[in-house]
Structure formats: C-alpha cells, structure tokens
Amino acid sequence: KHAAFSSTNFENILTWETEADIPPGTVFDVQYKQYGEKSWLNKHECQSITKPFCNLTCETENITEHYYARVRA
C-alpha cells in the first residue's frame, strides 16, 4: 500500500509499505507505464522480489513525461 516514487540524485525509486502481518515468503511484482499508454509493462528486475522498493530510473528517464507504477503481492 502507499506506493510512491522517490527521486534523489536523478534516481527514481518506487517504494511501498507492507502490512505488519505479511506472510513470510511474500513476493512482489512491479509494473509501470507512461501516462496515456494502455498496457502495463513488467519491470523484469522487480518480479518476485521480497524488498519493498524497485529502481525504475531507466524506465522513467524522460523528465517531461508522467509515469505510473503499481505493485502486486
């Protein structure tokens, strides 16, 4: 929950909060898209991960565009 981008030193990191009672071994999948696009794209390095963050810098490098990201547990 509460997924949000954090931009520091030109790196765009998506972070999110997990529930306190999250079961052990829970993994996350991250998807992103540019504003106006219909299809979500998988961030391959952030599939089946256990950490609550994902670096989307390369996918969001155009600073004049707007991006969305989502996380699925």
PQR file with spaces between the fields and no chain letter, atoms N, CA, C, O and H, PARSE charges and radii, in Angstrom:
ATOM       1  N    LYS     1       0.843   -1.190    0.000 -0.4000 1.5000
ATOM       2  CA   LYS     1       0.000    0.000    0.000 -0.0000 2.0000
ATOM       3  C    LYS     1       0.877    1.238    0.000  0.5500 1.7000
ATOM       4  O    LYS     1       2.063    1.165    0.322 -0.5500 1.4000
ATOM       5  N    HIS     2       0.307    2.356   -0.355 -0.4000 1.5000
ATOM       6  CA   HIS     2       1.004    3.647   -0.361 -0.0000 2.0000
ATOM       7  C    HIS     2       2.243    3.630   -1.248  0.5500 1.7000
ATOM       8  O    HIS     2       3.293    4.129   -0.843 -0.5500 1.4000
ATOM       9  H    HIS     2      -0.657    2.415   -0.616  0.4000 1.0000
ATOM      10  N    ALA     3       2.144    3.076   -2.427 -0.4000 1.5000
ATOM      11  CA   ALA     3       3.273    3.081   -3.355 -0.0000 2.0000
ATOM      12  C    ALA     3       3.514    4.502   -3.840  0.5500 1.7000
ATOM      13  O    ALA     3       2.570    5.225   -4.160 -0.5500 1.4000
ATOM      14  H    ALA     3       1.291    2.671   -2.756  0.4000 1.0000
ATOM      15  N    ALA     4       4.783    4.900   -3.895 -0.4000 1.5000
ATOM      16  CA   ALA     4       5.120    6.262   -4.314 -0.0000 2.0000
ATOM      17  C    ALA     4       6.535    6.297   -4.877  0.5500 1.7000
ATOM      18  O    ALA     4       7.407    5.528   -4.474 -0.5500 1.4000
ATOM      19  H    ALA     4       5.550    4.313   -3.635  0.4000 1.0000
ATOM      20  N    PHE     5       6.734    7.216   -5.826 -0.4000 1.5000
ATOM      21  CA   PHE     5       8.073    7.436   -6.352 -0.0000 2.0000
ATOM      22  C    PHE     5       8.848    8.358   -5.434  0.5500 1.7000
ATOM      23  O    PHE     5       8.296    9.299   -4.864 -0.5500 1.4000
ATOM      24  H    PHE     5       6.025    7.840   -6.153  0.4000 1.0000
ATOM      25  N    SER     6      10.120    8.080   -5.300 -0.4000 1.5000
ATOM      26  CA   SER     6      11.040    8.932   -4.573 -0.0000 2.0000
ATOM      27  C    SER     6      12.202    9.211   -5.522  0.5500 1.7000
ATOM      28  O    SER     6      12.848    8.283   -6.008 -0.5500 1.4000
ATOM      29  H    SER     6      10.568    7.316   -5.763  0.4000 1.0000
ATOM      30  N    SER     7      12.467   10.490   -5.783 -0.4000 1.5000
ATOM      31  CA   SER     7      13.528   10.844   -6.721 -0.0000 2.0000
ATOM      32  C    SER     7      14.651   11.565   -5.985  0.5500 1.7000
ATOM      33  O    SER     7      14.457   12.636   -5.411 -0.5500 1.4000
ATOM      34  H    SER     7      11.942   11.244   -5.387  0.4000 1.0000
ATOM      35  N    THR     8      15.826   10.952   -6.018 -0.4000 1.5000
ATOM      36  CA   THR     8      17.012   11.524   -5.392 -0.0000 2.0000
ATOM      37  C    THR     8      18.203   11.294   -6.309  0.5500 1.7000
ATOM      38  O    THR     8      18.409   10.182   -6.796 -0.5500 1.4000
ATOM      39  H    THR     8      15.984   10.082   -6.484  0.4000 1.0000
ATOM      40  N    ASN     9      18.982   12.333   -6.545 -0.4000 1.5000
ATOM      41  CA   ASN     9      20.173   12.223   -7.401 -0.0000 2.0000
ATOM      42  C    ASN     9      19.843   11.592   -8.750  0.5500 1.7000
ATOM      43  O    ASN     9      20.597   10.761   -9.254 -0.5500 1.4000
ATOM      44  H    ASN     9      18.815   13.236   -6.150  0.4000 1.0000
ATOM      45  N    PHE    10      18.723   11.987   -9.325 -0.4000 1.5000
ATOM      46  CA   PHE    10      18.272   11.525  -10.639 -0.0000 2.0000
ATOM      47  C    PHE    10      17.956   10.035  -10.694  0.5500 1.7000
ATOM      48  O    PHE    10      17.928    9.447  -11.775 -0.5500 1.4000
ATOM      49  H    PHE    10      18.110   12.662   -8.915  0.4000 1.0000
ATOM      50  N    GLU    11      17.717    9.421   -9.536 -0.4000 1.5000
ATOM      51  CA   GLU    11      17.241    8.047   -9.492 -0.0000 2.0000
ATOM      52  C    GLU    11      15.786    8.049   -9.048  0.5500 1.7000
ATOM      53  O    GLU    11      15.423    8.728   -8.087 -0.5500 1.4000
ATOM      54  H    GLU    11      17.739    9.899   -8.658  0.4000 1.0000
ATOM      55  N    ASN    12      14.961    7.294   -9.747 -0.4000 1.5000
ATOM      56  CA   ASN    12      13.538    7.202   -9.435 -0.0000 2.0000
ATOM      57  C    ASN    12      13.255    5.826   -8.844  0.5500 1.7000
ATOM      58  O    ASN    12      13.256    4.812   -9.541 -0.5500 1.4000
ATOM      59  H    ASN    12      15.256    6.743  -10.528  0.4000 1.0000
ATOM      60  N    ILE    13      13.016    5.826   -7.548 -0.4000 1.5000
ATOM      61  CA   ILE    13      12.799    4.581   -6.816 -0.0000 2.0000
ATOM      62  C    ILE    13      11.337    4.498   -6.384  0.5500 1.7000
ATOM      63  O    ILE    13      10.820    5.414   -5.744 -0.5500 1.4000
ATOM      64  H    ILE    13      13.015    6.651   -6.982  0.4000 1.0000
ATOM      65  N    LEU    14      10.682    3.407   -6.733 -0.4000 1.5000
ATOM      66  CA   LEU    14       9.330    3.161   -6.267 -0.0000 2.0000
ATOM      67  C    LEU    14       9.428    2.437   -4.937  0.5500 1.7000
ATOM      68  O    LEU    14      10.105    1.414   -4.835 -0.5500 1.4000
ATOM      69  H    LEU    14      11.102    2.663   -7.253  0.4000 1.0000
ATOM      70  N    THR    15       8.762    2.954   -3.925 -0.4000 1.5000
ATOM      71  CA   THR    15       8.725    2.308   -2.612 -0.0000 2.0000
ATOM      72  C    THR    15       7.279    2.082   -2.219  0.5500 1.7000
ATOM      73  O    THR    15       6.380    2.767   -2.708 -0.5500 1.4000
ATOM      74  H    THR    15       8.212    3.786   -4.008  0.4000 1.0000
ATOM      75  N    TRP    16       7.058    1.124   -1.340 -0.4000 1.5000
ATOM      76  CA   TRP    16       5.709    0.844   -0.855 -0.0000 2.0000
ATOM      77  C    TRP    16       5.786    0.282    0.547  0.5500 1.7000
ATOM      78  O    TRP    16       6.826   -0.201    0.993 -0.5500 1.4000
ATOM      79  H    TRP    16       7.788    0.568   -0.944  0.4000 1.0000
ATOM      80  N    GLU    17       4.646    0.357    1.235 -0.4000 1.5000
ATOM      81  CA   GLU    17       4.540   -0.167    2.591 -0.0000 2.0000
ATOM      82  C    GLU    17       3.925   -1.553    2.540  0.5500 1.7000
ATOM      83  O    GLU    17       3.097   -1.851    1.678 -0.5500 1.4000
ATOM      84  H    GLU    17       3.800    0.749    0.872  0.4000 1.0000
ATOM      85  N    THR    18       4.336   -2.384    3.463 -0.4000 1.5000
ATOM      86  CA   THR    18       3.742   -3.714    3.578 -0.0000 2.0000
ATOM      87  C    THR    18       2.942   -3.784    4.880  0.5500 1.7000
ATOM      88  O    THR    18       3.168   -3.009    5.809 -0.5500 1.4000
ATOM      89  H    THR    18       5.008   -2.142    4.163  0.4000 1.0000
ATOM      90  N    GLU    19       2.035   -4.700    4.921 -0.4000 1.5000
ATOM      91  CA   GLU    19       1.245   -4.906    6.134 -0.0000 2.0000
ATOM      92  C    GLU    19       2.122   -5.517    7.221  0.5500 1.7000
ATOM      93  O    GLU    19       3.092   -6.214    6.925 -0.5500 1.4000
ATOM      94  H    GLU    19       1.852   -5.329    4.166  0.4000 1.0000
ATOM      95  N    ALA    20       1.783   -5.256    8.457 -0.4000 1.5000
ATOM      96  CA   ALA    20       2.560   -5.786    9.580 -0.0000 2.0000
ATOM      97  C    ALA    20       2.490   -7.311    9.635  0.5500 1.7000
ATOM      98  O    ALA    20       3.440   -7.966   10.062 -0.5500 1.4000
ATOM      99  H    ALA    20       0.995   -4.689    8.697  0.4000 1.0000
ATOM     100  N    ASP    21       1.372   -7.865    9.205 -0.4000 1.5000
ATOM     101  CA   ASP    21       1.186   -9.322    9.296 -0.0000 2.0000
ATOM     102  C    ASP    21       1.418  -10.016    7.947  0.5500 1.7000
ATOM     103  O    ASP    21       0.792  -11.036    7.656 -0.5500 1.4000
ATOM     104  H    ASP    21       0.600   -7.333    8.858  0.4000 1.0000
ATOM     105  N    ILE    22       2.300   -9.473    7.144 -0.4000 1.5000
ATOM     106  CA   ILE    22       2.578  -10.074    5.834 -0.0000 2.0000
ATOM     107  C    ILE    22       3.197  -11.462    6.024  0.5500 1.7000
ATOM     108  O    ILE    22       4.130  -11.623    6.811 -0.5500 1.4000
ATOM     109  H    ILE    22       2.809   -8.645    7.380  0.4000 1.0000
ATOM     110  N    PRO    23       2.678  -12.463    5.306 -0.5600 1.5000
ATOM     111  CA   PRO    23       3.204  -13.820    5.484  0.2800 2.0000
ATOM     112  C    PRO    23       4.653  -13.932    5.020  0.5500 1.7000
ATOM     113  O    PRO    23       5.048  -13.273    4.059 -0.5500 1.4000
ATOM     114  N    PRO    24       5.440  -14.756    5.690 -0.5600 1.5000
ATOM     115  CA   PRO    24       6.830  -14.984    5.253  0.2800 2.0000
ATOM     116  C    PRO    24       6.845  -15.515    3.817  0.5500 1.7000
ATOM     117  O    PRO    24       5.987  -16.306    3.427 -0.5500 1.4000
ATOM     118  N    GLY    25       7.813  -15.077    3.056 -0.4000 1.5000
ATOM     119  CA   GLY    25       7.945  -15.539    1.681 -0.0000 2.0000
ATOM     120  C    GLY    25       7.101  -14.785    0.674  0.5500 1.7000
ATOM     121  O    GLY    25       7.094  -15.139   -0.505 -0.5500 1.4000
ATOM     122  H    GLY    25       8.510  -14.434    3.373  0.4000 1.0000
ATOM     123  N    THR    26       6.386  -13.750    1.108 -0.4000 1.5000
ATOM     124  CA   THR    26       5.594  -12.949    0.176 -0.0000 2.0000
ATOM     125  C    THR    26       6.526  -12.250   -0.807  0.5500 1.7000
ATOM     126  O    THR    26       7.548  -11.688   -0.414 -0.5500 1.4000
ATOM     127  H    THR    26       6.392  -13.462    2.066  0.4000 1.0000
ATOM     128  N    VAL    27       6.166  -12.290   -2.083 -0.4000 1.5000
ATOM     129  CA   VAL    27       6.969  -11.634   -3.112 -0.0000 2.0000
ATOM     130  C    VAL    27       6.116  -10.580   -3.817  0.5500 1.7000
ATOM     131  O    VAL    27       4.886  -10.618   -3.776 -0.5500 1.4000
ATOM     132  H    VAL    27       5.336  -12.747   -2.402  0.4000 1.0000
ATOM     133  N    PHE    28       6.801   -9.646   -4.462 -0.4000 1.5000
ATOM     134  CA   PHE    28       6.148   -8.528   -5.130 -0.0000 2.0000
ATOM     135  C    PHE    28       6.524   -8.484   -6.606  0.5500 1.7000
ATOM     136  O    PHE    28       7.640   -8.838   -6.987 -0.5500 1.4000
ATOM     137  H    PHE    28       7.800   -9.616   -4.496  0.4000 1.0000
ATOM     138  N    ASP    29       5.577   -8.044   -7.426 -0.4000 1.5000
ATOM     139  CA   ASP    29       5.793   -7.819   -8.853 -0.0000 2.0000
ATOM     140  C    ASP    29       5.488   -6.358   -9.144  0.5500 1.7000
ATOM     141  O    ASP    29       4.460   -5.837   -8.712 -0.5500 1.4000
ATOM     142  H    ASP    29       4.671   -7.757   -7.116  0.4000 1.0000
ATOM     143  N    VAL    30       6.379   -5.695   -9.876 -0.4000 1.5000
ATOM     144  CA   VAL    30       6.226   -4.275  -10.190 -0.0000 2.0000
ATOM     145  C    VAL    30       5.956   -4.104  -11.680  0.5500 1.7000
ATOM     146  O    VAL    30       6.599   -4.728  -12.524 -0.5500 1.4000
ATOM     147  H    VAL    30       7.215   -6.118  -10.227  0.4000 1.0000
ATOM     148  N    GLN    31       4.990   -3.242  -11.978 -0.4000 1.5000
ATOM     149  CA   GLN    31       4.680   -2.857  -13.350 -0.0000 2.0000
ATOM     150  C    GLN    31       4.667   -1.342  -13.439  0.5500 1.7000
ATOM     151  O    GLN    31       4.468   -0.652  -12.440 -0.5500 1.4000
ATOM     152  H    GLN    31       4.468   -2.735  -11.292  0.4000 1.0000
ATOM     153  N    TYR    32       4.882   -0.830  -14.648 -0.4000 1.5000
ATOM     154  CA   TYR    32       4.904    0.614  -14.869 -0.0000 2.0000
ATOM     155  C    TYR    32       4.335    0.925  -16.246  0.5500 1.7000
ATOM     156  O    TYR    32       4.239    0.045  -17.102 -0.5500 1.4000
ATOM     157  H    TYR    32       5.043   -1.391  -15.460  0.4000 1.0000
ATOM     158  N    LYS    33       3.960    2.178  -16.451 -0.4000 1.5000
ATOM     159  CA   LYS    33       3.562    2.649  -17.771 -0.0000 2.0000
ATOM     160  C    LYS    33       3.666    4.165  -17.817  0.5500 1.7000
ATOM     161  O    LYS    33       3.667    4.846  -16.791 -0.5500 1.4000
ATOM     162  H    LYS    33       4.038    2.892  -15.756  0.4000 1.0000
ATOM     163  N    GLN    34       3.751    4.659  -19.021 -0.4000 1.5000
ATOM     164  CA   GLN    34       3.786    6.103  -19.245 -0.0000 2.0000
ATOM     165  C    GLN    34       2.355    6.592  -19.364  0.5500 1.7000
ATOM     166  O    GLN    34       1.488    5.873  -19.862 -0.5500 1.4000
ATOM     167  H    GLN    34       3.749    4.106  -19.854  0.4000 1.0000
ATOM     168  N    TYR    35       2.104    7.809  -18.909 -0.4000 1.5000
ATOM     169  CA   TYR    35       0.772    8.399  -18.993 -0.0000 2.0000
ATOM     170  C    TYR    35       0.266    8.315  -20.430  0.5500 1.7000
ATOM     171  O    TYR    35       0.982    8.671  -21.366 -0.5500 1.4000
ATOM     172  H    TYR    35       2.808    8.393  -18.504  0.4000 1.0000
ATOM     173  N    GLY    36      -0.952    7.852  -20.603 -0.4000 1.5000
ATOM     174  CA   GLY    36      -1.563    7.740  -21.923 -0.0000 2.0000
ATOM     175  C    GLY    36      -1.439    6.364  -22.552  0.5500 1.7000
ATOM     176  O    GLY    36      -2.173    6.043  -23.487 -0.5500 1.4000
ATOM     177  H    GLY    36      -1.534    7.562  -19.843  0.4000 1.0000
ATOM     178  N    GLU    37      -0.520    5.546  -22.053 -0.4000 1.5000
ATOM     179  CA   GLU    37      -0.370    4.197  -22.580 -0.0000 2.0000
ATOM     180  C    GLU    37      -1.441    3.300  -21.981  0.5500 1.7000
ATOM     181  O    GLU    37      -1.879    3.519  -20.852 -0.5500 1.4000
ATOM     182  H    GLU    37       0.077    5.807  -21.294  0.4000 1.0000
ATOM     183  N    LYS    38      -1.858    2.301  -22.725 -0.4000 1.5000
ATOM     184  CA   LYS    38      -2.889    1.391  -22.234 -0.0000 2.0000
ATOM     185  C    LYS    38      -2.312    0.187  -21.492  0.5500 1.7000
ATOM     186  O    LYS    38      -2.910   -0.299  -20.531 -0.5500 1.4000
ATOM     187  H    LYS    38      -1.502    2.123  -23.643  0.4000 1.0000
ATOM     188  N    SER    39      -1.175   -0.283  -21.929 -0.4000 1.5000
ATOM     189  CA   SER    39      -0.619   -1.521  -21.385 -0.0000 2.0000
ATOM     190  C    SER    39       0.407   -1.252  -20.289  0.5500 1.7000
ATOM     191  O    SER    39       1.227   -0.339  -20.381 -0.5500 1.4000
ATOM     192  H    SER    39      -0.689    0.112  -22.710  0.4000 1.0000
ATOM     193  N    TRP    40       0.332   -2.078  -19.256 -0.4000 1.5000
ATOM     194  CA   TRP    40       1.341   -2.069  -18.197 -0.0000 2.0000
ATOM     195  C    TRP    40       2.506   -2.927  -18.644  0.5500 1.7000
ATOM     196  O    TRP    40       2.314   -3.945  -19.309 -0.5500 1.4000
ATOM     197  H    TRP    40      -0.334   -2.820  -19.182  0.4000 1.0000
ATOM     198  N    LEU    41       3.720   -2.520  -18.279 -0.4000 1.5000
ATOM     199  CA   LEU    41       4.938   -3.267  -18.601 -0.0000 2.0000
ATOM     200  C    LEU    41       5.558   -3.795  -17.328  0.5500 1.7000
ATOM     201  O    LEU    41       5.601   -3.096  -16.316 -0.5500 1.4000
ATOM     202  H    LEU    41       3.876   -1.694  -17.738  0.4000 1.0000
ATOM     203  N    ASN    42       6.040   -5.031  -17.371 -0.4000 1.5000
ATOM     204  CA   ASN    42       6.730   -5.602  -16.214 -0.0000 2.0000
ATOM     205  C    ASN    42       8.136   -5.037  -16.121  0.5500 1.7000
ATOM     206  O    ASN    42       8.827   -4.908  -17.131 -0.5500 1.4000
ATOM     207  H    ASN    42       6.005   -5.599  -18.193  0.4000 1.0000
ATOM     208  N    LYS    43       8.556   -4.703  -14.917 -0.4000 1.5000
ATOM     209  CA   LYS    43       9.950   -4.365  -14.651 -0.0000 2.0000
ATOM     210  C    LYS    43      10.613   -5.700  -14.335  0.5500 1.7000
ATOM     211  O    LYS    43      10.449   -6.235  -13.238 -0.5500 1.4000
ATOM     212  H    LYS    43       7.994   -4.809  -14.097  0.4000 1.0000
ATOM     213  N    HIS    44      11.361   -6.234  -15.294 -0.4000 1.5000
ATOM     214  CA   HIS    44      11.876   -7.603  -15.171 -0.0000 2.0000
ATOM     215  C    HIS    44      12.728   -7.820  -13.928  0.5500 1.7000
ATOM     216  O    HIS    44      12.666   -8.889  -13.320 -0.5500 1.4000
ATOM     217  H    HIS    44      11.495   -5.799  -16.184  0.4000 1.0000
ATOM     218  N    GLU    45      13.520   -6.828  -13.543 -0.4000 1.5000
ATOM     219  CA   GLU    45      14.370   -6.975  -12.355 -0.0000 2.0000
ATOM     220  C    GLU    45      13.569   -6.903  -11.056  0.5500 1.7000
ATOM     221  O    GLU    45      14.104   -7.166   -9.978 -0.5500 1.4000
ATOM     222  H    GLU    45      13.571   -5.961  -14.037  0.4000 1.0000
ATOM     223  N    CYS    46      12.303   -6.551  -11.156 -0.4000 1.5000
ATOM     224  CA   CYS    46      11.461   -6.406   -9.954 -0.0000 2.0000
ATOM     225  C    CYS    46      10.257   -7.343  -10.006  0.5500 1.7000
ATOM     226  O    CYS    46       9.144   -6.952   -9.656 -0.5500 1.4000
ATOM     227  H    CYS    46      11.868   -6.337  -12.031  0.4000 1.0000
ATOM     228  N    GLN    47      10.480   -8.556  -10.436 -0.4000 1.5000
ATOM     229  CA   GLN    47       9.465   -9.597  -10.418 -0.0000 2.0000
ATOM     230  C    GLN    47       9.869  -10.615   -9.355  0.5500 1.7000
ATOM     231  O    GLN    47      11.018  -11.051   -9.297 -0.5500 1.4000
ATOM     232  H    GLN    47      11.385   -8.874  -10.720  0.4000 1.0000
ATOM     233  N    SER    48       8.912  -10.981   -8.525 -0.4000 1.5000
ATOM     234  CA   SER    48       9.139  -11.959   -7.442 -0.0000 2.0000
ATOM     235  C    SER    48      10.247  -11.504   -6.497  0.5500 1.7000
ATOM     236  O    SER    48      11.109  -12.289   -6.103 -0.5500 1.4000
ATOM     237  H    SER    48       7.978  -10.627   -8.572  0.4000 1.0000
ATOM     238  N    ILE    49      10.205  -10.214   -6.139 -0.4000 1.5000
ATOM     239  CA   ILE    49      11.182   -9.671   -5.201 -0.0000 2.0000
ATOM     240  C    ILE    49      10.589   -9.627   -3.800  0.5500 1.7000
ATOM     241  O    ILE    49       9.369   -9.648   -3.633 -0.5500 1.4000
ATOM     242  H    ILE    49       9.504   -9.576   -6.459  0.4000 1.0000
ATOM     243  N    THR    50      11.455   -9.566   -2.798 -0.4000 1.5000
ATOM     244  CA   THR    50      10.979   -9.524   -1.412 -0.0000 2.0000
ATOM     245  C    THR    50      11.182   -8.152   -0.777  0.5500 1.7000
ATOM     246  O    THR    50      10.603   -7.882    0.275 -0.5500 1.4000
ATOM     247  H    THR    50      12.446   -9.549   -2.934  0.4000 1.0000
ATOM     248  N    LYS    51      11.980   -7.286   -1.374 -0.4000 1.5000
ATOM     249  CA   LYS    51      12.227   -5.961   -0.808 -0.0000 2.0000
ATOM     250  C    LYS    51      11.122   -4.997   -1.243  0.5500 1.7000
ATOM     251  O    LYS    51      10.587   -5.136   -2.342 -0.5500 1.4000
ATOM     252  H    LYS    51      12.451   -7.505   -2.229  0.4000 1.0000
ATOM     253  N    PRO    52      10.771   -4.015   -0.394 -0.5600 1.5000
ATOM     254  CA   PRO    52       9.673   -3.092   -0.708  0.2800 2.0000
ATOM     255  C    PRO    52      10.126   -1.872   -1.515  0.5500 1.7000
ATOM     256  O    PRO    52       9.722   -0.749   -1.211 -0.5500 1.4000
ATOM     257  N    PHE    53      10.949   -2.077   -2.526 -0.4000 1.5000
ATOM     258  CA   PHE    53      11.349   -0.977   -3.401 -0.0000 2.0000
ATOM     259  C    PHE    53      11.843   -1.529   -4.737  0.5500 1.7000
ATOM     260  O    PHE    53      12.229   -2.692   -4.849 -0.5500 1.4000
ATOM     261  H    PHE    53      11.278   -2.989   -2.773  0.4000 1.0000
ATOM     262  N    CYS    54      11.819   -0.657   -5.744 -0.4000 1.5000
ATOM     263  CA   CYS    54      12.244   -1.038   -7.088 -0.0000 2.0000
ATOM     264  C    CYS    54      12.780    0.201   -7.787  0.5500 1.7000
ATOM     265  O    CYS    54      12.152    1.259   -7.755 -0.5500 1.4000
ATOM     266  H    CYS    54      11.506    0.288   -5.653  0.4000 1.0000
ATOM     267  N    ASN    55      13.942    0.070   -8.419 -0.4000 1.5000
ATOM     268  CA   ASN    55      14.558    1.174   -9.136 -0.0000 2.0000
ATOM     269  C    ASN    55      13.977    1.233  -10.556  0.5500 1.7000
ATOM     270  O    ASN    55      14.186    0.323  -11.359 -0.5500 1.4000
ATOM     271  H    ASN    55      14.453   -0.789   -8.445  0.4000 1.0000
ATOM     272  N    LEU    56      13.249    2.312  -10.853 -0.4000 1.5000
ATOM     273  CA   LEU    56      12.642    2.496  -12.168 -0.0000 2.0000
ATOM     274  C    LEU    56      13.285    3.660  -12.925  0.5500 1.7000
ATOM     275  O    LEU    56      12.646    4.265  -13.786 -0.5500 1.4000
ATOM     276  H    LEU    56      13.079    3.051  -10.201  0.4000 1.0000
ATOM     277  N    THR    57      14.522    3.971  -12.615 -0.4000 1.5000
ATOM     278  CA   THR    57      15.198    5.115  -13.223 -0.0000 2.0000
ATOM     279  C    THR    57      15.253    5.006  -14.746  0.5500 1.7000
ATOM     280  O    THR    57      14.894    5.955  -15.443 -0.5500 1.4000
ATOM     281  H    THR    57      15.041    3.480  -11.915  0.4000 1.0000
ATOM     282  N    CYS    58      15.688    3.888  -15.258 -0.4000 1.5000
ATOM     283  CA   CYS    58      15.826    3.731  -16.713 -0.0000 2.0000
ATOM     284  C    CYS    58      14.473    3.812  -17.421  0.5500 1.7000
ATOM     285  O    CYS    58      14.389    4.289  -18.553 -0.5500 1.4000
ATOM     286  H    CYS    58      15.979    3.118  -14.691  0.4000 1.0000
ATOM     287  N    GLU    59      13.430    3.350  -16.763 -0.4000 1.5000
ATOM     288  CA   GLU    59      12.098    3.332  -17.365 -0.0000 2.0000
ATOM     289  C    GLU    59      11.401    4.686  -17.275  0.5500 1.7000
ATOM     290  O    GLU    59      10.415    4.917  -17.974 -0.5500 1.4000
ATOM     291  H    GLU    59      13.498    2.962  -15.844  0.4000 1.0000
ATOM     292  N    THR    60      11.898    5.583  -16.426 -0.4000 1.5000
ATOM     293  CA   THR    60      11.245    6.883  -16.193 -0.0000 2.0000
ATOM     294  C    THR    60      12.215    8.037  -16.424  0.5500 1.7000
ATOM     295  O    THR    60      12.135    9.059  -15.744 -0.5500 1.4000
ATOM     296  H    THR    60      12.699    5.395  -15.858  0.4000 1.0000
ATOM     297  N    GLU    61      13.126    7.882  -17.374 -0.4000 1.5000
ATOM     298  CA   GLU    61      14.185    8.878  -17.532 -0.0000 2.0000
ATOM     299  C    GLU    61      13.748   10.154  -18.244  0.5500 1.7000
ATOM     300  O    GLU    61      14.438   11.168  -18.139 -0.5500 1.4000
ATOM     301  H    GLU    61      13.192    7.051  -17.927  0.4000 1.0000
ATOM     302  N    ASN    62      12.636   10.141  -18.959 -0.4000 1.5000
ATOM     303  CA   ASN    62      12.166   11.350  -19.631 -0.0000 2.0000
ATOM     304  C    ASN    62      11.432   12.229  -18.616  0.5500 1.7000
ATOM     305  O    ASN    62      10.295   11.938  -18.245 -0.5500 1.4000
ATOM     306  H    ASN    62      12.076    9.318  -19.044  0.4000 1.0000
ATOM     307  N    ILE    63      12.079   13.294  -18.175 -0.4000 1.5000
ATOM     308  CA   ILE    63      11.523   14.109  -17.090 -0.0000 2.0000
ATOM     309  C    ILE    63      10.310   14.933  -17.516  0.5500 1.7000
ATOM     310  O    ILE    63       9.637   15.511  -16.662 -0.5500 1.4000
ATOM     311  H    ILE    63      13.002   13.531  -18.476  0.4000 1.0000
ATOM     312  N    THR    64      10.016   15.001  -18.813 -0.4000 1.5000
ATOM     313  CA   THR    64       8.845   15.755  -19.265 -0.0000 2.0000
ATOM     314  C    THR    64       7.589   14.886  -19.316  0.5500 1.7000
ATOM     315  O    THR    64       6.498   15.390  -19.583 -0.5500 1.4000
ATOM     316  H    THR    64      10.563   14.532  -19.507  0.4000 1.0000
ATOM     317  N    GLU    65       7.734   13.594  -19.063 -0.4000 1.5000
ATOM     318  CA   GLU    65       6.599   12.673  -19.104 -0.0000 2.0000
ATOM     319  C    GLU    65       6.109   12.337  -17.693  0.5500 1.7000
ATOM     320  O    GLU    65       6.809   12.561  -16.705 -0.5500 1.4000
ATOM     321  H    GLU    65       8.620   13.185  -18.846  0.4000 1.0000
ATOM     322  N    HIS    66       4.905   11.802  -17.626 -0.4000 1.5000
ATOM     323  CA   HIS    66       4.321   11.337  -16.363 -0.0000 2.0000
ATOM     324  C    HIS    66       4.256    9.822  -16.408  0.5500 1.7000
ATOM     325  O    HIS    66       3.963    9.229  -17.446 -0.5500 1.4000
ATOM     326  H    HIS    66       4.337   11.620  -18.429  0.4000 1.0000
ATOM     327  N    TYR    67       4.534    9.204  -15.273 -0.4000 1.5000
ATOM     328  CA   TYR    67       4.575    7.745  -15.198 -0.0000 2.0000
ATOM     329  C    TYR    67       3.713    7.236  -14.050  0.5500 1.7000
ATOM     330  O    TYR    67       3.481    7.924  -13.056 -0.5500 1.4000
ATOM     331  H    TYR    67       4.772    9.685  -14.430  0.4000 1.0000
ATOM     332  N    TYR    68       3.252    6.007  -14.228 -0.4000 1.5000
ATOM     333  CA   TYR    68       2.515    5.292  -13.195 -0.0000 2.0000
ATOM     334  C    TYR    68       3.278    4.008  -12.891  0.5500 1.7000
ATOM     335  O    TYR    68       3.997    3.480  -13.739 -0.5500 1.4000
ATOM     336  H    TYR    68       3.441    5.448  -15.036  0.4000 1.0000
ATOM     337  N    ALA    69       3.112    3.525  -11.686 -0.4000 1.5000
ATOM     338  CA   ALA    69       3.664    2.226  -11.321 -0.0000 2.0000
ATOM     339  C    ALA    69       2.694    1.569  -10.348  0.5500 1.7000
ATOM     340  O    ALA    69       1.947    2.241   -9.636 -0.5500 1.4000
ATOM     341  H    ALA    69       2.528    3.954  -10.997  0.4000 1.0000
ATOM     342  N    ARG    70       2.724    0.247  -10.334 -0.4000 1.5000
ATOM     343  CA   ARG    70       1.879   -0.496   -9.404 -0.0000 2.0000
ATOM     344  C    ARG    70       2.619   -1.728   -8.934  0.5500 1.7000
ATOM     345  O    ARG    70       3.535   -2.223   -9.591 -0.5500 1.4000
ATOM     346  H    ARG    70       3.330   -0.299  -10.911  0.4000 1.0000
ATOM     347  N    VAL    71       2.195   -2.207   -7.780 -0.4000 1.5000
ATOM     348  CA   VAL    71       2.840   -3.361   -7.142 -0.0000 2.0000
ATOM     349  C    VAL    71       1.756   -4.375   -6.797  0.5500 1.7000
ATOM     350  O    VAL    71       0.670   -4.025   -6.335 -0.5500 1.4000
ATOM     351  H    VAL    71       1.451   -1.804   -7.247  0.4000 1.0000
ATOM     352  N    ARG    72       2.082   -5.625   -7.034 -0.4000 1.5000
ATOM     353  CA   ARG    72       1.166   -6.712   -6.673 -0.0000 2.0000
ATOM     354  C    ARG    72       1.911   -7.683   -5.789  0.5500 1.7000
ATOM     355  O    ARG    72       3.025   -8.097   -6.107 -0.5500 1.4000
ATOM     356  H    ARG    72       2.965   -5.909   -7.410  0.4000 1.0000
ATOM     357  N    ALA    73       1.291   -8.050   -4.669 -0.4000 1.5000
ATOM     358  CA   ALA    73       1.908   -9.035   -3.761 -0.0000 2.0000
ATOM     359  C    ALA    73       1.446  -10.422   -4.166  0.5500 1.7000
ATOM     360  O    ALA    73       1.838  -11.410   -3.544 -0.5500 1.4000
ATOM     361  H    ALA    73       0.385   -7.714   -4.410  0.4000 1.0000
